[in-house]
């Protein structure tokens, strides 16, 4: 993943850099690196506690929020912002583990709906204390009073 051009990238299309001042390029590179490091740290904490990966947690949380109606795969994909082929493989593994179930979609005979199973709910609930502690250790402990709110606000601006 490219983190930005620079003096060593003289052959690059200079028009692509318009509006990206050095501070914005630095912020982008930092955001990408910090995000990756934080996700890795949280993943390690979950794994050490015998919990499913973070991606599994996100799927389980979205399916829990959807309730008994469940979600169509395309709806889940939109909520998670993952590629369809990645989601299909992830759901296959989670179904094999007994955490999610597929059922025919009553509104679309060719479609299916995904639902969290009782075991999936149990695992999601068991993972939350570990996940919450990891967020506390890797994020909250490093930010001063009000900084988490400021950071969330800035990230919200980037999200659109």
BAFI-3210 file (N, C-alpha, C; in Angstrom, 3 decimals, decimal comma, padded with zeros to 6 digits):
// residues 160
n [1|2|3|4|5|6|7|8|9|10|11|12|13|14|15|16|17|18|19|20|21|22|23|24|25|26|27|28|29|30|31|32|33|34|35|36|37|38|39|40|41|42|43|44|45|46|47|48|49|50|51|52|53|54|55|56|57|58|59|60|61|62|63|64|65|66|67|68|69|70|71|72|73|74|75|76|77|78|79|80|81|82|83|84|85|86|87|88|89|90|91|92|93|94|95|96|97|98|99|100|101|102|103|104|105|106|107|108|109|110|111|112|113|114|115|116|117|118|119|120|121|122|123|124|125|126|127|128|129|130|131|132|133|134|135|136|137|138|139|140|141|142|143|144|145|146|147|148|149|150|151|152|153|154|155|156|157|158|159|160]
n.u [000,850|000,627|001,971|002,319|003,831|006,874|010,027|011,666|010,101|009,972|009,080|006,388|002,901|002,403|000,061|-001,603|-000,893|-001,885|-003,230|-002,603|-000,883|002,358|001,878|-000,616|000,013|001,845|000,128|-001,624|000,113|000,860|-001,629|-002,297|-000,190|-000,434|-003,043|-002,818|-000,967|-002,405|-004,638|-003,304|-002,255|-004,599|-005,724|-003,786|-004,177|-006,796|-006,374|-004,562|-006,259|-007,799|-009,881|-012,063|-010,916|-010,692|-012,159|-014,110|-015,458|-016,582|-018,398|-020,113|-021,125|-022,543|-024,478|-025,773|-026,861|-028,689|-030,717|-033,444|-034,204|-031,891|-029,284|-028,886|-026,209|-025,095|-025,934|-024,584|-021,985|-021,881|-022,039|-019,682|-017,723|-016,088|-014,582|-016,645|-015,856|-014,040|-015,718|-017,466|-015,809|-015,076|-017,579|-018,154|-016,197|-016,972|-019,520|-018,925|-017,732|-019,899|-020,927|-022,419|-025,429|-026,904|-029,840|-032,721|-033,853|-036,867|-037,954|-036,671|-036,210|-033,862|-031,967|-030,216|-030,211|-028,278|-027,656|-026,866|-025,792|-026,728|-024,353|-022,589|-023,410|-022,780|-019,971|-019,331|-020,161|-018,439|-016,017|-016,088|-015,269|-012,492|-011,813|-012,645|-010,888|-008,496|-008,811|-008,816|-006,184|-004,538|-005,462|-007,112|-005,442|-003,339|-004,176|-004,997|-007,304|-010,270|-009,031|-009,663|-012,257|-011,750|-010,095|-011,903|-013,738|-012,177|-011,547|-014,108|-014,634|-012,960|-014,189|-016,338]
n.v [-001,173|002,133|004,909|007,484|009,852|011,506|013,267|011,297|010,184|011,175|010,656|010,298|011,074|014,345|015,785|014,204|014,702|017,158|019,350|017,724|018,414|018,339|017,777|016,498|014,223|013,044|012,605|010,744|008,546|007,951|007,300|004,944|003,229|003,218|002,277|-000,339|-001,407|-001,229|-002,881|-005,314|-005,636|-005,841|-008,107|-009,986|-010,021|-011,047|-013,570|-014,695|-015,052|-017,069|-016,425|-015,782|-014,344|-010,761|-009,963|-011,945|-011,347|-008,864|-009,637|-011,301|-009,428|-007,643|-009,396|-010,091|-007,602|-007,370|-009,050|-011,460|-011,456|-011,476|-010,996|-010,306|-011,534|-009,422|-007,177|-007,506|-007,360|-004,661|-003,394|-004,145|-003,492|-005,169|-007,188|-009,145|-011,790|-012,325|-012,187|-014,315|-016,585|-016,202|-016,418|-019,073|-020,405|-019,582|-020,639|-023,365|-023,552|-023,329|-020,850|-019,086|-019,218|-020,195|-019,433|-019,878|-017,039|-015,582|-013,605|-013,703|-016,163|-017,139|-016,153|-015,841|-015,685|-014,600|-015,598|-015,148|-017,788|-019,525|-020,365|-018,661|-016,193|-016,610|-016,823|-014,284|-012,646|-013,582|-012,760|-009,986|-008,747|-009,186|-007,901|-005,293|-004,710|-004,786|-002,589|-000,630|-000,910|-000,510|001,797|003,695|004,014|005,414|007,886|011,195|013,008|013,653|013,334|010,984|011,509|013,718|012,508|010,614|012,372|013,634|011,421|010,798|012,957|012,284|009,982|010,896]
n.w [000,000|-000,900|000,724|000,146|-002,044|-002,765|-002,606|-003,723|-005,617|-008,245|-010,842|-010,700|-011,286|-011,011|-010,730|-009,224|-006,645|-005,947|-003,580|-001,472|001,057|002,717|005,453|005,415|003,935|005,675|007,856|006,719|006,220|008,830|009,959|008,556|009,353|012,199|012,504|011,450|013,300|015,721|015,202|014,882|017,481|019,044|017,861|018,632|021,405|021,530|020,369|022,218|024,341|023,460|021,790|018,931|015,777|015,124|012,838|012,762|015,108|014,416|012,380|013,883|015,719|014,036|013,003|015,352|016,049|013,987|014,681|014,783|012,100|010,665|008,179|004,707|002,687|001,119|002,512|004,925|003,965|003,157|005,621|006,806|005,025|003,369|000,811|-001,367|-002,048|-000,006|002,221|001,734|002,050|004,722|006,023|005,377|006,936|009,498|009,637|009,534|012,004|013,598|014,329|012,823|010,868|007,800|005,997|003,905|002,119|002,749|001,173|-001,215|-003,313|-004,419|-002,781|000,398|003,991|006,726|010,020|013,476|015,556|018,610|019,782|018,457|019,491|022,187|021,998|020,974|023,068|025,061|024,029|024,145|026,723|026,608|024,232|024,863|026,990|025,568|023,868|025,812|026,818|024,536|023,312|024,914|027,193|026,170|025,467|026,446|028,650|026,926|024,454|023,040|022,183|020,537|018,611|017,550|016,430|014,427|012,822|012,038|010,347|008,237|007,396|006,093]
ca.u [000,000|001,420|001,686|002,530|005,025|007,849|011,113|012,206|009,085|009,923|008,383|004,954|002,010|002,367|-001,317|-002,237|-000,520|-002,483|-004,068|-002,063|000,321|003,193|001,257|-001,670|000,691|002,375|-001,019|-002,094|001,064|000,758|-002,923|-002,204|000,716|-001,004|-004,209|-002,329|-000,346|-003,450|-005,403|-002,443|-002,169|-005,891|-005,810|-002,917|-004,848|-007,917|-005,822|-003,990|-007,379|-008,550|-011,074|-012,003|-010,295|-011,461|-013,116|-015,226|-016,202|-017,374|-019,519|-021,045|-021,784|-023,534|-025,596|-026,517|-027,627|-029,760|-031,800|-033,947|-034,312|-030,595|-028,876|-028,442|-024,754|-024,759|-026,139|-023,460|-020,810|-021,920|-021,779|-018,301|-016,841|-015,120|-014,869|-017,613|-015,188|-013,482|-016,826|-017,974|-014,901|-015,187|-018,853|-017,994|-015,439|-017,774|-020,614|-018,324|-017,466|-021,174|-021,174|-023,457|-026,257|-027,517|-031,223|-033,332|-034,457|-038,281|-038,295|-035,898|-035,987|-032,474|-031,086|-030,113|-030,021|-027,306|-028,056|-025,944|-026,305|-026,571|-022,911|-021,980|-023,723|-021,980|-018,572|-019,226|-020,256|-017,216|-014,891|-016,176|-014,399|-011,102|-011,733|-012,737|-009,625|-007,466|-009,020|-008,338|-004,727|-003,833|-005,969|-007,485|-004,312|-002,365|-004,791|-005,363|-008,719|-010,850|-008,350|-010,395|-013,378|-011,168|-009,669|-013,110|-014,285|-011,328|-011,747|-015,442|-014,519|-012,352|-015,147|-017,322]
ca.v [000,000|003,346|005,853|008,840|010,076|012,360|013,654|010,134|009,683|012,265|010,267|010,132|012,105|015,422|016,215|013,372|015,211|018,471|019,414|016,899|019,046|017,369|017,369|015,527|012,982|012,475|012,112|009,526|007,460|007,627|006,649|003,582|002,446|003,067|001,407|-001,715|-001,833|-001,412|-004,082|-006,465|-005,774|-006,338|-009,498|-010,808|-010,176|-011,973|-014,912|-015,174|-015,432|-018,147|-015,857|-015,708|-013,124|-009,523|-010,005|-012,802|-010,577|-007,862|-010,333|-011,726|-008,244|-007,153|-010,347|-009,942|-006,359|-007,569|-009,789|-012,696|-011,327|-011,722|-010,107|-010,901|-011,343|-008,106|-006,214|-007,681|-006,847|-003,200|-002,959|-004,462|-002,956|-006,175|-007,722|-010,240|-013,092|-012,516|-012,437|-015,674|-017,538|-015,986|-017,000|-020,534|-020,853|-019,338|-021,612|-024,649|-023,478|-023,282|-019,511|-018,462|-020,161|-019,680|-019,883|-019,316|-015,721|-015,710|-012,568|-013,921|-017,618|-017,450|-015,553|-016,432|-014,767|-015,072|-015,324|-015,597|-018,934|-019,394|-020,476|-017,422|-015,165|-016,906|-016,485|-012,829|-012,095|-013,949|-012,012|-008,551|-008,252|-009,212|-006,847|-004,014|-004,514|-004,487|-001,193|000,164|-000,994|-000,035|003,092|004,610|004,276|006,272|009,174|012,000|013,361|014,305|013,034|009,950|012,196|014,509|011,570|010,083|013,447|013,794|010,248|010,950|013,872|011,537|008,971|011,560]
ca.w [000,000|-000,991|001,801|-000,342|-002,849|-002,120|-003,487|-004,414|-006,528|-009,211|-012,060|-010,447|-011,785|-010,025|-010,546|-008,201|-005,325|-005,679|-002,404|-000,393|001,581|003,445|006,716|005,105|003,542|006,922|008,633|006,054|006,484|010,257|010,160|008,036|010,205|013,541|012,381|011,324|014,559|016,732|014,860|015,201|018,937|019,529|017,376|019,474|022,696|021,336|020,137|023,479|025,215|022,818|021,160|017,472|015,249|015,135|011,732|013,182|016,104|013,708|011,738|014,927|016,272|013,066|012,946|016,607|015,934|013,004|015,317|014,176|010,646|010,057|007,100|003,451|002,585|000,583|003,599|005,844|003,263|003,210|006,998|007,163|003,992|002,922|-000,518|-001,335|-002,025|001,340|003,136|001,486|002,709|006,162|006,455|005,296|008,118|010,695|009,625|009,906|013,442|014,308|014,859|012,008|010,104|006,575|005,788|002,704|002,287|002,377|000,196|-002,442|-003,330|-004,765|-001,787|001,732|005,112|007,706|011,404|014,515|016,309|020,064|020,049|017,979|020,481|023,376|021,710|020,846|024,425|025,784|023,468|024,411|027,793|026,130|023,225|025,565|027,710|024,570|023,471|026,940|026,917|023,349|022,856|026,002|028,087|025,491|025,171|027,598|028,757|025,758|023,192|022,303|021,530|019,451|017,572|016,913|015,601|013,246|011,965|011,468|009,209|007,133|006,939|005,223]
c.u [000,890|000,988|001,933|003,808|006,007|008,951|011,668|011,249|008,865|009,143|006,882|004,166|001,852|000,944|-002,022|-001,955|-001,157|-003,396|-003,563|-000,767|001,119|002,585|000,162|-001,065|001,240|001,239|-001,545|-001,184|000,972|-000,531|-002,867|-001,341|000,119|-002,210|-003,783|-001,744|-001,396|-004,280|-004,588|-002,370|-003,469|-006,083|-004,977|-003,551|-006,013|-007,408|-005,272|-005,075|-008,230|-009,830|-010,931|-011,368|-011,260|-012,501|-014,334|-016,093|-017,117|-018,592|-020,562|-021,807|-022,858|-024,732|-026,424|-027,405|-028,822|-030,938|-032,219|-034,034|-032,994|-030,295|-028,614|-026,938|-024,360|-024,948|-024,997|-022,194|-020,750|-021,602|-020,321|-017,287|-015,717|-015,536|-015,761|-016,927|-014,545|-014,583|-017,365|-017,111|-014,981|-016,464|-018,785|-017,280|-016,256|-018,956|-020,086|-018,029|-018,750|-021,548|-022,239|-024,218|-026,799|-028,929|-031,737|-033,963|-035,917|-038,713|-037,607|-035,510|-034,555|-031,496|-031,058|-029,947|-029,059|-027,783|-026,970|-026,591|-026,150|-025,093|-022,181|-022,207|-022,893|-020,520|-018,374|-019,262|-019,007|-016,017|-014,906|-015,297|-012,919|-010,884|-011,734|-011,447|-008,498|-007,592|-008,525|-006,824|-004,027|-004,298|-006,184|-006,308|-003,295|-002,905|-005,162|-006,849|-009,200|-010,210|-009,068|-011,568|-012,872|-010,759|-010,876|-013,741|-013,490|-011,500|-013,127|-015,442|-013,933|-013,320|-016,229|-018,511]
c.v [001,228|004,314|007,286|008,934|010,910|012,670|012,482|009,571|010,695|011,919|010,154|011,295|013,182|015,923|015,433|013,898|016,563|018,392|018,589|017,531|018,030|016,901|016,336|014,189|012,284|011,890|010,814|008,352|007,009|006,866|005,194|002,717|002,181|002,136|-000,054|-002,241|-002,089|-002,659|-005,323|-006,706|-006,338|-007,789|-010,422|-011,046|-011,159|-013,405|-015,505|-015,645|-016,545|-017,688|-015,850|-014,393|-011,938|-009,488|-010,844|-012,047|-009,575|-008,484|-010,713|-010,539|-007,719|-008,094|-010,295|-008,700|-006,511|-008,333|-011,020|-012,637|-011,661|-010,704|-010,908|-010,665|-009,959|-007,013|-006,291|-007,111|-005,326|-002,682|-003,148|-003,870|-003,926|-006,673|-008,953|-011,594|-013,365|-012,858|-013,850|-016,718|-017,422|-016,628|-018,518|-021,066|-020,686|-020,296|-022,983|-024,707|-023,389|-021,917|-018,741|-019,552|-019,443|-020,246|-019,240|-017,969|-015,809|-014,691|-012,763|-015,393|-018,000|-016,978|-016,313|-015,328|-015,424|-014,667|-015,811|-016,787|-018,661|-019,472|-019,217|-016,282|-015,371|-016,492|-014,974|-012,181|-012,400|-013,136|-010,540|-008,089|-008,212|-008,069|-005,471|-003,708|-004,158|-003,043|-000,267|000,228|-000,309|001,330|004,036|004,973|005,236|007,668|009,895|012,306|014,114|013,946|011,958|010,580|013,024|013,614|011,011|011,134|013,651|012,623|010,285|011,896|013,152|010,515|009,584|011,880]
c.w [000,000|000,106|001,373|-001,125|-002,076|-003,095|-004,292|-005,445|-007,658|-010,463|-011,891|-011,031|-010,723|-009,770|-009,453|-006,803|-005,005|-004,466|-001,237|000,089|002,393|004,767|006,485|004,709|004,780|007,767|008,043|006,385|007,936|010,560|009,717|008,948|011,584|013,508|012,300|012,617|015,637|016,455|015,197|016,704|019,512|019,105|018,258|020,840|022,598|021,174|021,431|024,446|024,606|022,140|019,643|017,019|015,229|014,016|012,064|014,178|015,404|013,025|012,783|015,510|015,315|012,967|014,225|016,541|014,995|013,590|014,531|012,654|009,955|008,972|005,840|003,361|002,072|001,642|004,600|005,231|003,348|004,606|007,387|006,198|003,640|001,543|-000,399|-001,261|-000,670|002,337|002,960|002,178|004,227|006,701|006,398|006,538|009,398|010,776|010,043|011,401|014,264|014,851|014,090|011,269|008,879|006,484|004,511|003,042|001,847|001,322|-001,151|-002,495|-003,676|-003,696|-000,478|002,760|006,081|009,086|012,345|015,228|017,801|020,436|019,588|018,956|021,739|023,159|021,585|022,218|025,239|025,301|023,878|025,575|027,384|025,143|023,903|026,328|026,742|024,084|024,580|027,005|025,741|022,843|024,042|026,900|027,473|025,189|026,456|027,600|027,509|024,430|022,378|021,550|020,341|018,291|016,822|015,998|014,325|012,284|011,315|010,272|008,003|006,550|006,046|005,950]
res [x|x|x|x|x|x|x|x|x|x|x|x|x|x|x|x|x|x|x|x|x|x|x|x|x|x|x|x|x|x|x|x|x|x|x|x|x|x|x|x|x|x|x|x|x|x|x|x|x|x|x|x|x|x|x|x|x|x|x|x|x|x|x|x|x|x|x|x|x|x|x|x|x|x|x|x|x|x|x|x|x|x|x|x|x|x|x|x|x|x|x|x|x|x|x|x|x|x|x|x|x|x|x|x|x|x|x|x|x|x|x|x|x|x|x|x|x|x|x|x|x|x|x|x|x|x|x|x|x|x|x|x|x|x|x|x|x|x|x|x|x|x|x|x|x|x|x|x|x|x|x|x|x|x|x|x|x|x|x|x]
***
